[in-house]
Amino acid sequence: MDELSLHIDVTDDTIVIFKIGGKPKPADVHDVLSSIRDEYLRWDAPRSVIFDLTELQYGGAEVRRILADWRKKNALLLRSSVYSGAYVISSAIVRGMLTAVGWVFRPPISRVAAVDTVANALVTVRAWEAERATPVQPSR
């Protein structure tokens, strides 16, 4: 798979999976990020997101810059739309690329995990969603 692709799977009212694969080219990365932004704008409450990047290839320095700039530009949207996130990454070089993006601009999300499978990502974000749904009991 050479062309960059995005598939959005709304698993329920609280979790959305973004599956991104292929070889990122700058113009395609802008299109994918625009689609992700449009999805975030549709939400009426924060959700947990899973980015399945198991089929994503390394994109290079320009793609890293585009991702970091997008995070900065959309920081308020990220903060208001995303409760928690998990990244599913099988490639060490893609993991390194995202780590470098995080050094430039850390996402304004308090709960983020990197895991090895979508199933593990679902377990992780569902646990966080359960915590969010459970009312905190006042201490006495």
C-alpha positions as CSV (number, residue, x, y, z in Angstrom):
1,M,0.0,0.0,0.0
2,D,1.7,3.2,-1.1
3,E,-1.2,5.7,-1.1
4,L,-2.1,7.2,2.3
5,S,-5.5,6.0,3.5
6,L,-7.8,6.8,6.4
7,H,-10.7,4.7,7.7
8,I,-12.8,6.0,10.6
9,D,-14.7,3.4,12.7
10,V,-17.1,4.8,15.3
11,T,-17.3,1.9,17.6
12,D,-19.7,3.5,20.0
13,D,-20.6,6.9,21.5
14,T,-17.3,7.1,23.3
15,I,-14.6,5.5,21.2
16,V,-13.5,6.2,17.6
17,I,-10.8,4.3,15.7
18,F,-8.7,6.0,13.0
19,K,-6.9,3.5,10.9
20,I,-4.2,5.2,8.8
21,G,-2.0,3.3,6.4
22,G,0.3,3.8,3.5
23,K,3.2,6.1,2.6
24,P,2.6,9.7,3.8
25,K,3.1,12.4,1.3
26,P,2.7,16.0,2.5
27,A,-0.4,16.8,0.5
28,D,-2.1,13.5,1.6
29,V,-1.2,14.1,5.2
30,H,-2.9,17.5,5.1
31,D,-6.0,15.8,3.6
32,V,-6.0,13.1,6.3
33,L,-5.6,15.6,9.1
34,S,-8.4,17.7,7.7
35,S,-10.7,14.7,7.8
36,I,-9.7,13.9,11.4
37,R,-10.4,17.6,12.3
38,D,-13.8,17.4,10.6
39,E,-14.6,14.3,12.6
40,Y,-13.6,15.9,15.9
41,L,-15.8,18.9,15.0
42,R,-18.9,16.6,14.7
43,W,-18.6,15.4,18.3
44,D,-20.8,16.9,21.0
45,A,-18.7,15.5,23.8
46,P,-15.1,14.3,24.3
47,R,-14.3,10.8,23.1
48,S,-11.5,8.4,23.3
49,V,-9.5,7.8,20.1
50,I,-7.4,5.0,18.9
51,F,-5.0,5.5,16.0
52,D,-4.2,2.2,14.3
53,L,-0.9,3.0,12.6
54,T,0.1,-0.6,12.0
55,E,0.1,-0.1,8.2
56,L,1.6,3.4,8.2
57,Q,5.1,3.8,6.7
58,Y,7.7,6.4,7.7
59,G,7.0,9.8,6.3
60,G,10.1,11.8,6.9
61,A,10.9,15.2,8.5
62,E,8.4,17.2,6.5
63,V,5.6,14.9,7.7
64,R,6.8,15.3,11.3
65,R,6.7,19.0,10.9
66,I,3.2,18.9,9.5
67,L,1.9,16.7,12.3
68,A,3.5,19.0,15.0
69,D,2.1,22.1,13.4
70,W,-1.3,20.6,13.1
71,R,-1.3,19.6,16.8
72,K,-0.3,23.2,17.8
73,K,-2.9,24.8,15.5
74,N,-5.7,22.4,16.8
75,A,-4.7,22.3,20.5
76,L,-8.0,23.7,21.7
77,L,-10.0,21.4,19.5
78,L,-7.9,18.4,20.8
79,R,-8.4,19.5,24.4
80,S,-12.2,19.8,24.0
81,S,-12.7,16.7,21.8
82,V,-10.4,14.0,23.0
83,Y,-10.6,12.5,26.4
84,S,-8.0,9.8,25.9
85,G,-6.0,8.3,23.2
86,A,-4.1,5.1,22.2
87,Y,-1.6,4.6,19.4
88,V,-1.2,1.1,17.9
89,I,2.2,1.1,16.2
90,S,4.2,-1.9,14.9
91,S,7.1,0.0,13.3
92,A,9.9,1.3,15.4
93,I,10.6,4.0,12.9
94,V,7.0,5.2,12.9
95,R,7.0,5.1,16.8
96,G,10.2,7.2,16.7
97,M,8.5,9.7,14.3
98,L,5.6,10.2,16.6
99,T,7.9,10.5,19.6
100,A,9.7,13.3,17.8
101,V,6.4,15.0,17.1
102,G,5.6,14.7,20.8
103,W,8.8,16.4,21.7
104,V,7.9,19.4,19.4
105,F,4.3,19.6,20.7
106,R,2.8,17.3,23.3
107,P,-0.9,16.7,22.7
108,P,-3.1,18.3,25.3
109,I,-4.6,15.0,26.3
110,S,-4.0,13.6,29.8
111,R,-4.3,9.9,29.0
112,V,-2.3,8.5,26.1
113,A,-0.9,5.0,25.6
114,A,1.2,3.2,23.0
115,V,0.1,-0.4,22.6
116,D,0.8,-3.3,20.3
117,T,-2.8,-4.2,19.1
118,V,-6.1,-2.6,18.6
119,A,-7.6,-5.1,21.0
120,N,-5.2,-3.9,23.7
121,A,-6.0,-0.3,22.8
122,L,-9.7,-1.0,23.3
123,V,-9.1,-2.5,26.7
124,T,-7.0,0.5,27.7
125,V,-9.4,3.2,26.6
126,R,-12.5,1.3,27.8
127,A,-11.0,1.2,31.2
128,W,-10.4,4.9,31.1
129,E,-13.9,5.5,29.8
130,A,-15.2,3.4,32.7
131,E,-13.3,5.6,35.2
132,R,-14.7,8.7,33.6
133,A,-18.2,7.3,33.8
134,T,-17.9,6.4,37.5
135,P,-18.8,9.3,39.8
136,V,-16.1,10.2,42.3
137,Q,-17.3,9.7,45.9
138,P,-16.5,12.6,48.2
139,S,-14.1,11.8,51.0
140,R,-15.4,12.0,54.5
